[in-house]
Amino acid sequence: MTDKYQGTVKSAISFDGIGVHTSQSVTMTIYPASVNTGIVFVRTDLPESPQVPAHSEYITPDIMFSTALRKDDVLIRTTEHVLAALVGCHIDNAFIHMNTVECPIMDGSSVSFVAGIQKVGRQSQGELASVLRVKKKVSVGDESRWACLEPADQFKASVTCVHEHPAFQPAEQTVTYNENTDSFADTFLPARTFGFLKDHERAKQAGYALGSSLENTIVFDEEVMVNEEPLRFPDECARHKCLDAVGDLALLGHRLQTCLSSYCSGHAQTAELMRALLSDESQYEIENQ
């Protein structure tokens, strides 16, 4: 059962890797933080180590294929995987120090972050965690691509992705999660990011995916999956979409009591969904558990 009290990491834990889009080497260290701090990114490579809170108000729409935060001139890229790991490990308060602009991609999933957090352990902090409870249905998108949040008695998710590709059987895959019965850390956080070889060169020319490789991305050519390592789950790509969505929703800054449903949506739709939710205070309330 999830600890209703706020939690942080017991001690600092560091991760070394590269940014999947920038290809820059990065050391990222998660430090303990006191109650009610939330999650805060810190750019240690910049003068005075400026901070960027992990909050949806700082999402910048001018960067694609991941979620990026910008406060003033300080940018943090590809936040979703580490934030999903913090959600899965019930970490409410932490400082995340980075010596460059982008979080490390590791193997394309959140499993390395989970292992690191579990190694140092979680510290329960004795003060109840805040919960954002959705009171009314909120939807964005159209029939081809949409996402919505609805009232529920706990956090749930139903995520569907569709790819007309020989390696996707069936082409439409749906995964579901219920926080009361499922372990997000075990069944979703090992799912890796994925992409298609036909899109890679165009993404590189636009300045994205410069650090992507078969070591950190599931890659499909026109017919098959290119990687030697097999899929970790038959529906791994759909599970990764759920991972991404949960990591993005962490930017609401609270634990969630709602049901997320999405169809062929991505980071942009989740950001739009959060904006739509927060635009009307009658649609939600924040309370202690």
Contacts in CASP RR format, 6 or more apart in sequence:
PFRMAT RR
TARGET T0000
AUTHOR 0000-0000-0000
METHOD contacts of the structure
MODEL  1
MTDKYQGTVKSAISFDGIGVHTSQSVTMTIYPASVNTGIVFVRTDLPESP
QVPAHSEYITPDIMFSTALRKDDVLIRTTEHVLAALVGCHIDNAFIHMNT
VECPIMDGSSVSFVAGIQKVGRQSQGELASVLRVKKKVSVGDESRWACLE
PADQFKASVTCVHEHPAFQPAEQTVTYNENTDSFADTFLPARTFGFLKDH
ERAKQAGYALGSSLENTIVFDEEVMVNEEPLRFPDECARHKCLDAVGDLA
LLGHRLQTCLSSYCSGHAQTAELMRALLSDESQYEIENQ
2 90 0 8 1.000
2 179 0 8 1.000
3 90 0 8 1.000
3 122 0 8 1.000
3 124 0 8 1.000
4 128 0 8 1.000
4 129 0 8 1.000
4 289 0 8 1.000
5 124 0 8 1.000
5 125 0 8 1.000
5 126 0 8 1.000
5 127 0 8 1.000
5 128 0 8 1.000
5 129 0 8 1.000
6 35 0 8 1.000
6 36 0 8 1.000
6 92 0 8 1.000
6 93 0 8 1.000
6 124 0 8 1.000
6 125 0 8 1.000
6 126 0 8 1.000
6 127 0 8 1.000
6 128 0 8 1.000
6 129 0 8 1.000
7 90 0 8 1.000
7 91 0 8 1.000
7 92 0 8 1.000
7 93 0 8 1.000
7 122 0 8 1.000
7 123 0 8 1.000
7 124 0 8 1.000
7 125 0 8 1.000
7 129 0 8 1.000
8 32 0 8 1.000
8 33 0 8 1.000
8 34 0 8 1.000
8 37 0 8 1.000
8 91 0 8 1.000
8 92 0 8 1.000
8 93 0 8 1.000
8 94 0 8 1.000
8 122 0 8 1.000
8 123 0 8 1.000
8 125 0 8 1.000
9 30 0 8 1.000
9 31 0 8 1.000
9 32 0 8 1.000
9 91 0 8 1.000
9 94 0 8 1.000
9 117 0 8 1.000
9 120 0 8 1.000
9 121 0 8 1.000
9 122 0 8 1.000
9 123 0 8 1.000
10 32 0 8 1.000
10 120 0 8 1.000
10 121 0 8 1.000
10 122 0 8 1.000
10 123 0 8 1.000
11 32 0 8 1.000
11 120 0 8 1.000
11 121 0 8 1.000
12 29 0 8 1.000
12 30 0 8 1.000
12 31 0 8 1.000
12 32 0 8 1.000
12 120 0 8 1.000
13 29 0 8 1.000
13 30 0 8 1.000
13 116 0 8 1.000
13 117 0 8 1.000
13 119 0 8 1.000
13 120 0 8 1.000
14 27 0 8 1.000
14 28 0 8 1.000
14 29 0 8 1.000
14 30 0 8 1.000
15 27 0 8 1.000
15 28 0 8 1.000
15 29 0 8 1.000
15 30 0 8 1.000
15 104 0 8 1.000
15 106 0 8 1.000
15 112 0 8 1.000
15 113 0 8 1.000
15 116 0 8 1.000
16 25 0 8 1.000
16 26 0 8 1.000
16 27 0 8 1.000
16 28 0 8 1.000
16 104 0 8 1.000
17 25 0 8 1.000
17 26 0 8 1.000
17 27 0 8 1.000
17 104 0 8 1.000
17 105 0 8 1.000
17 106 0 8 1.000
18 24 0 8 1.000
18 25 0 8 1.000
18 26 0 8 1.000
18 104 0 8 1.000
18 105 0 8 1.000
18 211 0 8 1.000
19 26 0 8 1.000
19 77 0 8 1.000
19 78 0 8 1.000
19 102 0 8 1.000
19 103 0 8 1.000
19 104 0 8 1.000
19 105 0 8 1.000
19 211 0 8 1.000
20 66 0 8 1.000
20 78 0 8 1.000
20 102 0 8 1.000
20 105 0 8 1.000
20 108 0 8 1.000
20 193 0 8 1.000
20 209 0 8 1.000
20 211 0 8 1.000
20 212 0 8 1.000
20 216 0 8 1.000
20 217 0 8 1.000
21 65 0 8 1.000
21 66 0 8 1.000
21 77 0 8 1.000
21 78 0 8 1.000
21 102 0 8 1.000
21 207 0 8 1.000
21 208 0 8 1.000
21 209 0 8 1.000
21 210 0 8 1.000
21 211 0 8 1.000
21 212 0 8 1.000
22 77 0 8 1.000
22 100 0 8 1.000
22 101 0 8 1.000
22 102 0 8 1.000
22 210 0 8 1.000
22 211 0 8 1.000
23 210 0 8 1.000
23 211 0 8 1.000
24 100 0 8 1.000
24 101 0 8 1.000
24 102 0 8 1.000
25 100 0 8 1.000
26 98 0 8 1.000
26 99 0 8 1.000
26 100 0 8 1.000
26 102 0 8 1.000
26 103 0 8 1.000
26 104 0 8 1.000
27 98 0 8 1.000
27 99 0 8 1.000
28 82 0 8 1.000
28 96 0 8 1.000
28 97 0 8 1.000
28 98 0 8 1.000
28 103 0 8 1.000
28 104 0 8 1.000
29 96 0 8 1.000
29 97 0 8 1.000
30 82 0 8 1.000
30 86 0 8 1.000
30 91 0 8 1.000
30 94 0 8 1.000
30 95 0 8 1.000
30 96 0 8 1.000
30 97 0 8 1.000
30 113 0 8 1.000
30 117 0 8 1.000
31 94 0 8 1.000
31 95 0 8 1.000
31 96 0 8 1.000
31 97 0 8 1.000
32 93 0 8 1.000
32 94 0 8 1.000
32 95 0 8 1.000
32 123 0 8 1.000
33 40 0 8 1.000
33 93 0 8 1.000
33 94 0 8 1.000
33 95 0 8 1.000
34 93 0 8 1.000
34 125 0 8 1.000
35 93 0 8 1.000
35 125 0 8 1.000
35 126 0 8 1.000
35 127 0 8 1.000
36 93 0 8 1.000
36 127 0 8 1.000
37 93 0 8 1.000
37 94 0 8 1.000
37 95 0 8 1.000
38 53 0 8 1.000
38 54 0 8 1.000
38 92 0 8 1.000
38 93 0 8 1.000
38 94 0 8 1.000
38 253 0 8 1.000
39 53 0 8 1.000
39 54 0 8 1.000
39 83 0 8 1.000
39 86 0 8 1.000
39 91 0 8 1.000
39 92 0 8 1.000
39 93 0 8 1.000
39 94 0 8 1.000
39 96 0 8 1.000
39 250 0 8 1.000
39 253 0 8 1.000
40 51 0 8 1.000
40 52 0 8 1.000
40 53 0 8 1.000
40 54 0 8 1.000
40 94 0 8 1.000
40 95 0 8 1.000
40 96 0 8 1.000
41 51 0 8 1.000
41 52 0 8 1.000
41 53 0 8 1.000
41 54 0 8 1.000
41 69 0 8 1.000
41 76 0 8 1.000
41 79 0 8 1.000
41 96 0 8 1.000
41 98 0 8 1.000
42 49 0 8 1.000
42 50 0 8 1.000
42 51 0 8 1.000
42 52 0 8 1.000
42 95 0 8 1.000
42 96 0 8 1.000
42 97 0 8 1.000
42 98 0 8 1.000
43 49 0 8 1.000
43 50 0 8 1.000
43 51 0 8 1.000
43 52 0 8 1.000
43 74 0 8 1.000
43 76 0 8 1.000
43 98 0 8 1.000
43 101 0 8 1.000
44 97 0 8 1.000
44 98 0 8 1.000
44 99 0 8 1.000
45 98 0 8 1.000
45 99 0 8 1.000
45 100 0 8 1.000
46 74 0 8 1.000
49 97 0 8 1.000
50 71 0 8 1.000
50 72 0 8 1.000
50 74 0 8 1.000
51 71 0 8 1.000
51 74 0 8 1.000
52 58 0 8 1.000
52 69 0 8 1.000
52 70 0 8 1.000
52 71 0 8 1.000
52 74 0 8 1.000
52 76 0 8 1.000
53 71 0 8 1.000
54 69 0 8 1.000
54 79 0 8 1.000
54 83 0 8 1.000
54 96 0 8 1.000
54 250 0 8 1.000
54 251 0 8 1.000
54 253 0 8 1.000
55 69 0 8 1.000
55 251 0 8 1.000
55 252 0 8 1.000
55 253 0 8 1.000
56 251 0 8 1.000
56 252 0 8 1.000
56 253 0 8 1.000
56 271 0 8 1.000
56 274 0 8 1.000
56 275 0 8 1.000
56 278 0 8 1.000
58 69 0 8 1.000
58 70 0 8 1.000
58 71 0 8 1.000
58 251 0 8 1.000
59 67 0 8 1.000
59 68 0 8 1.000
59 69 0 8 1.000
59 251 0 8 1.000
59 271 0 8 1.000
59 274 0 8 1.000
60 68 0 8 1.000
60 69 0 8 1.000
60 70 0 8 1.000
60 75 0 8 1.000
61 268 0 8 1.000
61 271 0 8 1.000
63 77 0 8 1.000
64 206 0 8 1.000
64 208 0 8 1.000
64 268 0 8 1.000
65 203 0 8 1.000
65 208 0 8 1.000
65 209 0 8 1.000
65 267 0 8 1.000
66 77 0 8 1.000
66 78 0 8 1.000
66 79 0 8 1.000
66 80 0 8 1.000
66 267 0 8 1.000
67 78 0 8 1.000
67 79 0 8 1.000
67 80 0 8 1.000
67 247 0 8 1.000
67 248 0 8 1.000
67 251 0 8 1.000
67 267 0 8 1.000
67 270 0 8 1.000
67 271 0 8 1.000
68 75 0 8 1.000
68 76 0 8 1.000
68 77 0 8 1.000
68 78 0 8 1.000
68 79 0 8 1.000
69 75 0 8 1.000
69 76 0 8 1.000
69 79 0 8 1.000
69 251 0 8 1.000
70 76 0 8 1.000
75 101 0 8 1.000
76 98 0 8 1.000
76 101 0 8 1.000
76 102 0 8 1.000
76 103 0 8 1.000
77 101 0 8 1.000
77 102 0 8 1.000
77 103 0 8 1.000
78 102 0 8 1.000
78 103 0 8 1.000
78 105 0 8 1.000
79 103 0 8 1.000
79 247 0 8 1.000
79 251 0 8 1.000
80 243 0 8 1.000
80 244 0 8 1.000
80 247 0 8 1.000
80 248 0 8 1.000
80 267 0 8 1.000
81 103 0 8 1.000
81 105 0 8 1.000
81 106 0 8 1.000
81 108 0 8 1.000
81 109 0 8 1.000
81 110 0 8 1.000
81 113 0 8 1.000
81 193 0 8 1.000
81 243 0 8 1.000
81 244 0 8 1.000
81 247 0 8 1.000
82 96 0 8 1.000
82 103 0 8 1.000
82 110 0 8 1.000
82 113 0 8 1.000
83 247 0 8 1.000
83 248 0 8 1.000
83 250 0 8 1.000
83 251 0 8 1.000
84 110 0 8 1.000
84 184 0 8 1.000
84 188 0 8 1.000
84 189 0 8 1.000
84 243 0 8 1.000
84 244 0 8 1.000
84 246 0 8 1.000
84 247 0 8 1.000
84 250 0 8 1.000
85 110 0 8 1.000
85 113 0 8 1.000
85 114 0 8 1.000
85 117 0 8 1.000
85 185 0 8 1.000
85 189 0 8 1.000
86 92 0 8 1.000
86 94 0 8 1.000
86 113 0 8 1.000
86 117 0 8 1.000
86 250 0 8 1.000
87 184 0 8 1.000
87 246 0 8 1.000
87 247 0 8 1.000
87 250 0 8 1.000
88 114 0 8 1.000
88 184 0 8 1.000
88 185 0 8 1.000
88 189 0 8 1.000
88 246 0 8 1.000
89 114 0 8 1.000
89 117 0 8 1.000
89 118 0 8 1.000
89 122 0 8 1.000
89 185 0 8 1.000
90 122 0 8 1.000
91 117 0 8 1.000
91 122 0 8 1.000
92 125 0 8 1.000
92 129 0 8 1.000
92 255 0 8 1.000
93 125 0 8 1.000
96 103 0 8 1.000
105 193 0 8 1.000
105 211 0 8 1.000
105 212 0 8 1.000
105 216 0 8 1.000
106 112 0 8 1.000
106 113 0 8 1.000
106 216 0 8 1.000
107 192 0 8 1.000
107 215 0 8 1.000
107 216 0 8 1.000
108 192 0 8 1.000
108 193 0 8 1.000
108 216 0 8 1.000
108 217 0 8 1.000
109 189 0 8 1.000
109 190 0 8 1.000
109 191 0 8 1.000
109 192 0 8 1.000
109 193 0 8 1.000
109 240 0 8 1.000
109 243 0 8 1.000
110 189 0 8 1.000
110 190 0 8 1.000
110 243 0 8 1.000
111 189 0 8 1.000
111 190 0 8 1.000
113 189 0 8 1.000
114 185 0 8 1.000
114 189 0 8 1.000
128 288 0 8 1.000
128 289 0 8 1.000
129 254 0 8 1.000
129 255 0 8 1.000
129 288 0 8 1.000
129 289 0 8 1.000
130 253 0 8 1.000
130 254 0 8 1.000
130 255 0 8 1.000
130 286 0 8 1.000
130 287 0 8 1.000
130 288 0 8 1.000
130 289 0 8 1.000
131 254 0 8 1.000
131 255 0 8 1.000
131 256 0 8 1.000
131 257 0 8 1.000
131 286 0 8 1.000
131 287 0 8 1.000
131 288 0 8 1.000
131 289 0 8 1.000
132 252 0 8 1.000
132 253 0 8 1.000
132 254 0 8 1.000
132 255 0 8 1.000
132 256 0 8 1.000
132 257 0 8 1.000
132 258 0 8 1.000
132 284 0 8 1.000
132 285 0 8 1.000
132 286 0 8 1.000
133 151 0 8 1.000
133 257 0 8 1.000
133 258 0 8 1.000
133 284 0 8 1.000
133 285 0 8 1.000
133 286 0 8 1.000
133 287 0 8 1.000
134 149 0 8 1.000
134 150 0 8 1.000
134 151 0 8 1.000
134 152 0 8 1.000
134 256 0 8 1.000
134 257 0 8 1.000
134 258 0 8 1.000
134 277 0 8 1.000
134 283 0 8 1.000
134 284 0 8 1.000
135 151 0 8 1.000
135 282 0 8 1.000
135 283 0 8 1.000
135 284 0 8 1.000
135 285 0 8 1.000
136 151 0 8 1.000
136 282 0 8 1.000
136 283 0 8 1.000
136 284 0 8 1.000
137 148 0 8 1.000
137 149 0 8 1.000
137 150 0 8 1.000
137 151 0 8 1.000
138 148 0 8 1.000
138 149 0 8 1.000
138 150 0 8 1.000
138 273 0 8 1.000
138 276 0 8 1.000
138 277 0 8 1.000
138 283 0 8 1.000
139 146 0 8 1.000
139 147 0 8 1.000
139 148 0 8 1.000
139 273 0 8 1.000
139 276 0 8 1.000
140 146 0 8 1.000
140 147 0 8 1.000
140 148 0 8 1.000
140 269 0 8 1.000
140 272 0 8 1.000
140 273 0 8 1.000
140 276 0 8 1.000
141 147 0 8 1.000
141 265 0 8 1.000
141 269 0 8 1.000
141 272 0 8 1.000
144 264 0 8 1.000
145 263 0 8 1.000
145 264 0 8 1.000
145 265 0 8 1.000
145 269 0 8 1.000
146 262 0 8 1.000
146 263 0 8 1.000
146 264 0 8 1.000
146 265 0 8 1.000
146 269 0 8 1.000
147 245 0 8 1.000
147 260 0 8 1.000
147 261 0 8 1.000
147 262 0 8 1.000
147 263 0 8 1.000
147 265 0 8 1.000
147 266 0 8 1.000
147 269 0 8 1.000
147 270 0 8 1.000
147 272 0 8 1.000
147 273 0 8 1.000
148 260 0 8 1.000
148 261 0 8 1.000
148 262 0 8 1.000
148 273 0 8 1.000
149 258 0 8 1.000
149 259 0 8 1.000
149 260 0 8 1.000
149 273 0 8 1.000
149 277 0 8 1.000
150 258 0 8 1.000
150 259 0 8 1.000
150 261 0 8 1.000
151 258 0 8 1.000
151 259 0 8 1.000
152 257 0 8 1.000
152 258 0 8 1.000
152 259 0 8 1.000
153 257 0 8 1.000
154 178 0 8 1.000
154 179 0 8 1.000
154 180 0 8 1.000
154 257 0 8 1.000
155 177 0 8 1.000
155 178 0 8 1.000
155 179 0 8 1.000
155 255 0 8 1.000
155 256 0 8 1.000
155 257 0 8 1.000
155 258 0 8 1.000
155 259 0 8 1.000
155 260 0 8 1.000
156 176 0 8 1.000
156 177 0 8 1.000
156 178 0 8 1.000
156 179 0 8 1.000
156 258 0 8 1.000
156 259 0 8 1.000
156 260 0 8 1.000
157 175 0 8 1.000
157 176 0 8 1.000
157 177 0 8 1.000
157 242 0 8 1.000
157 245 0 8 1.000
157 246 0 8 1.000
157 259 0 8 1.000
157 260 0 8 1.000
157 261 0 8 1.000
157 262 0 8 1.000
158 174 0 8 1.000
158 175 0 8 1.000
158 176 0 8 1.000
158 177 0 8 1.000
158 259 0 8 1.000
158 260 0 8 1.000
158 261 0 8 1.000
158 262 0 8 1.000
159 174 0 8 1.000
159 175 0 8 1.000
159 176 0 8 1.000
159 238 0 8 1.000
159 241 0 8 1.000
159 242 0 8 1.000
159 245 0 8 1.000
159 260 0 8 1.000
159 261 0 8 1.000
159 262 0 8 1.000
160 172 0 8 1.000
160 173 0 8 1.000
160 174 0 8 1.000
160 238 0 8 1.000
160 262 0 8 1.000
160 263 0 8 1.000
160 264 0 8 1.000
161 172 0 8 1.000
161 173 0 8 1.000
161 237 0 8 1.000
161 238 0 8 1.000
161 241 0 8 1.000
161 264 0 8 1.000
162 171 0 8 1.000
162 172 0 8 1.000
162 173 0 8 1.000
162 263 0 8 1.000
162 264 0 8 1.000
163 171 0 8 1.000
163 237 0 8 1.000
164 171 0 8 1.000
165 171 0 8 1.000
165 196 0 8 1.000
165 220 0 8 1.000
166 223 0 8 1.000
166 224 0 8 1.000
167 220 0 8 1.000
167 223 0 8 1.000
167 224 0 8 1.000
167 225 0 8 1.000
168 237 0 8 1.000
173 235 0 8 1.000
173 237 0 8 1.000
173 238 0 8 1.000
174 238 0 8 1.000
175 188 0 8 1.000
175 235 0 8 1.000
175 238 0 8 1.000
175 239 0 8 1.000
175 241 0 8 1.000
175 242 0 8 1.000
177 184 0 8 1.000
177 187 0 8 1.000
177 188 0 8 1.000
177 242 0 8 1.000
177 246 0 8 1.000
184 246 0 8 1.000
187 233 0 8 1.000
187 239 0 8 1.000
188 239 0 8 1.000
188 240 0 8 1.000
188 242 0 8 1.000
188 243 0 8 1.000
188 246 0 8 1.000
189 243 0 8 1.000
190 232 0 8 1.000
190 233 0 8 1.000
191 232 0 8 1.000
191 233 0 8 1.000
191 236 0 8 1.000
191 237 0 8 1.000
191 239 0 8 1.000
191 240 0 8 1.000
191 242 0 8 1.000
191 243 0 8 1.000
192 216 0 8 1.000
192 217 0 8 1.000
192 218 0 8 1.000
192 232 0 8 1.000
192 236 0 8 1.000
192 240 0 8 1.000
193 216 0 8 1.000
193 217 0 8 1.000
193 218 0 8 1.000
193 240 0 8 1.000
194 217 0 8 1.000
194 218 0 8 1.000
194 219 0 8 1.000
194 220 0 8 1.000
194 236 0 8 1.000
194 237 0 8 1.000
194 240 0 8 1.000
195 217 0 8 1.000
195 218 0 8 1.000
195 219 0 8 1.000
195 220 0 8 1.000
196 219 0 8 1.000
196 220 0 8 1.000
196 221 0 8 1.000
197 219 0 8 1.000
197 220 0 8 1.000
197 221 0 8 1.000
197 222 0 8 1.000
197 226 0 8 1.000
198 221 0 8 1.000
198 222 0 8 1.000
200 209 0 8 1.000
200 212 0 8 1.000
200 219 0 8 1.000
203 209 0 8 1.000
204 210 0 8 1.000
209 217 0 8 1.000
214 226 0 8 1.000
214 227 0 8 1.000
214 228 0 8 1.000
218 225 0 8 1.000
218 227 0 8 1.000
218 231 0 8 1.000
218 236 0 8 1.000
218 237 0 8 1.000
219 225 0 8 1.000
219 226 0 8 1.000
219 227 0 8 1.000
220 226 0 8 1.000
225 231 0 8 1.000
233 239 0 8 1.000
241 262 0 8 1.000
241 266 0 8 1.000
244 266 0 8 1.000
244 267 0 8 1.000
244 270 0 8 1.000
245 260 0 8 1.000
245 262 0 8 1.000
245 265 0 8 1.000
245 266 0 8 1.000
245 270 0 8 1.000
246 260 0 8 1.000
248 267 0 8 1.000
248 270 0 8 1.000
248 271 0 8 1.000
248 274 0 8 1.000
249 256 0 8 1.000
249 260 0 8 1.000
249 270 0 8 1.000
249 274 0 8 1.000
251 274 0 8 1.000
252 274 0 8 1.000
252 277 0 8 1.000
252 278 0 8 1.000
254 286 0 8 1.000
255 289 0 8 1.000
262 269 0 8 1.000
262 270 0 8 1.000
277 283 0 8 1.000
277 284 0 8 1.000
278 284 0 8 1.000
END
